[in-house]
Amino acid sequence: MDKKTKKRMDVIKTKLQSLRKQLAGAKQQPDDPEEPARLEQEIAALDAELTKLRES
């Protein structure tokens, strides 16, 4: 695994942590009913990218 891939994985992990916190907050305070679904989609996409990077 090269440096670029490792850096991308670190960025994804950091963003996932942030999105998971936002998702928890959005579920507790449902101001925008579409926000949790949007956050879950972003998390799923980043998880898929992270899995792809780990396999390569």
Secondary structure, DSSP 8 states (H G I E B T S, - for coil): --HHHHHHHHHHHHHHHHHHHHHHHHHHS-SSTTHHHHHHHHHHHHHHHHHHHHH-
